[in-house]
Amino acid sequence: MEREEDRALNKFNKFDLSFKVPSQLKMKDGELCRSFLKSFQSDKLLNQLRKYNAQEGKNKLILSHNDPDGHCSSACIYLMNDGTTTHKVYNIDGYSYDYSDILIQLKEANIIYITDLALKDEQLQYIIDNSSCPIIWIDHHESSLSSKIDQPDRIVKWIHSEIGISAACMCYCNIIFMNALLSSDYTILEIKRQWETILGLEDGKSLQVIVPNIVRLISEYDTFHDDMVIQFTYGLQTQNIDINTAEGLQFWKDTIGIGGINLSSELLSTIYNKGLIIEQYLEKDWERLRKNTLRETTILIKQTDTEEYFATLAIMNADVFSMAFGEYLEKCDGCIRYYQKPDGSYTYSIYSSKTRKTSIDCGKFAANFGGGGHKHAGGWTNGHNIMIQFLSNKSSVIKY
């Protein structure tokens, strides 16, 4: 009789490694390609990037989110074959990061990449004001689409919010797109007219982006939350994925590869098997957590544009993520978890079900407090505990 672990591993080995929506990744006519081209509006900036690509002794600064998608995003940018000699990578937690902490690094950079971070306008403006180099912002959060800062001679804003496309996927595609862009001497307009020629495509054909398995799996987790991919992500926590360390750098070289695609199926299968064990432990721990700390309350949330009310949020005071709520995520319009940090501030995350007919737009809700995110997951940081009033006052209403 086949064991459960063997069946799961067999499923992993047969896992479809192409994206679920292949048309989203066609360079010729896909939305991903079009949004990339639209992000370039200035020939002046394009020529700056070409000059950067040709010079020696370059200093690349990478700012990314401190989660698997952010780490994988920064690794893709780090491993780009652009001759960079110095890399500085900062994996950032939360929406309240003080960018003055890296003021010197901003001023010294020859190019700045910002990946998987939903920046506030004042944060982006600070980065622009305190640097003199080209800035490339790659992000997939819906809240980033509302950025009002537009300086085409300084910054490329490639924001593409679409289900199935994570920041890591965009950053890997960025390698292919940028190599084609910078190796030509065309203007922006000429590039848009002759994109297929620049990519070396035959007439009437599209080029499919084939990403490494590690990027594919992390993208699935960050956007689709496939059960098997969640187990893989648990196992990923056993690895050193910090590219600032020798061990972390080697991990990304082994899984992403340099100048090609490295499938690394044996390593990824090992990580997945570790995740199966971790999942069993976590579910028991979360069951205890739900029993002891989960509170149900009625917080009325009114969505302004639809005049629709959402209620019955489960609130857990713990540093966990969506799967910890278990069946409550399907029973409630949304679930919030929050916890107090050592500096006294509070970090909040809100989640909603992808299958429930009524659910909160988490990204829009989080933006109400200065945060952001996706439709089914968002977060923000606040200096005080805003949950107290809702736990004690059943008639409280938040508008967003």
Steps between C-alpha positions, in 0.01 A plus 500: 500500500641838398583724795359854518855643484576296187179614332580862584856471369375330186261793451794738539712318242212513250415862584432716194793741495343737249294792625128443534424783260771468231365791292594736784864419434520531122752770418340596171141569594465432873392762751823444695711605202277797421509629856881472499528705181255760630715548810778647279403854401835674461782449250722696740450240773541213254836643388603536866427131552703410191789708631473325838499162328825581317702646785722317749511519879123528536313521830152342499262562791205260533208567737251216535234357729616261773292200391563212254373701202718796600809286554452323167440837328821647635690183404381530137620860487826413678580223254433709189803477273563876481857507627415656835793474737334612825157395625321626809171327582256610769202276578243728662214422739176694501372824354655730761869448416710813549703536181725758663673198658659428161566862397869435424416195287243702302756770423773254400289282268543498122161332461217422745257211467188495718318165491186361665450816707179704498658839569321806628549809284703673771734197522551490124558876492763468775687238296487722189609814688797328666643318199624604158479174307229319300235328712307191390193415710353154432189408697175303473297653785175662396554790741819599311288589197377809686849656522482859380874557458603504137855600406567316171858629476588341837276204569350201323181390679411150381189429705298204376222380730355182354416166659776249440784747451722551804786746542748211463345405166518863384863533610600187312318621188672835554834328428377394155323827425789722614763301311301550180436864577857597587673301227330705228551866413135566421292782650200417720262552207709280269517229766123493534466471122768230456478301823467166324807569284708604802408174672593303190152359447380364171197662339175422676658315791520579870779411738394324817682598817621182671593578857702285743297270723587695814352819352194309381435345841547822695273680254233235551523540876495879495199523268302176478568330837496152351510248786807318372686827447424604857675184620796585280515848652503353851803295400662810352514644852764235583735646239726803525353723226677821605703593192727717717653179636724256312259213571196698384674618184593142415139387556370749243778414254401134532127562454479800265829446322713754315453558129250218472235295675586264784211269589667349809216249542688289758565799728143630463357153575710484817366841607145385430540185711618712793192715453270200541640440849486868593135519388401223742663685790357839406144375469510360854653821630243716319217285631618583852540866406149524356354342810680732742535834324245526219225753560192555292351846484282704271685787338293667233711600202329714239642504149437852375465434127252212538327605825548138607553401863728218613490355849612225737878520495700242690785671683808323626773673702797310362777521240358241257369501143177412322511118524501524880134605495395166352126472432437849639641648181207348309238576764582871540503793258858557608755414768744735669810407693704755689787507745710754688861550393791572739487871413140521624335527157245250370517300177172394337418258219157445352396199293184403314381186328544455124194272482251676730246708307530800735844604614699814574739659252797468732739725305252789495417449866868501601560816295249672732770473770799583281573144390411302191497157339282278284127432479522205740797602717618835635692653787597816684682626809352734761638670808215385724258211542200593286333166577406592856204713392367223276529227760309713751256679268294272276355792299832640375510569128809545279452656156739434215 
